Amino acid sequence: NTGIYNNDLLIVDRSINAKSGDVVVAILDGEFTLKRLIKDNKNYYLKADKEDYPIIDLCEYNEVIIWGVAIYSIHKL
């Protein structure tokens, strides 16, 4: 639902400070993921825009790195 499809070229800006609502590349205990960053009260979560995927509570991981913010998705014609 974000508009990012298989085989898209994703442009990620590592200089942007991520804020709630941004689509981010995150590293969770060494594993990369692409999800939307959500802030609820004082807690942060990662959420897929597809409803079939569970919300990821960042408190459950030992190491969390927000690697960058996705700013463009380029589709092949």
Sequence and secondary structure as in RCSB ss.txt:
>XXXX:A:sequence
NTGIYNNDLLIVDRSINAKSGDVVVAILDGEFTLKRLIKDNKNYYLKADKEDYPIIDLCEYNEVIIWGVAIYSIH
KL
>XXXX:A:secstr
  S  TT EEEEETTS   TT EEEEEETTEEEEEEEEEETTEEEEE SSTTS  EEGGG S EEEEEEEEEEE 
  
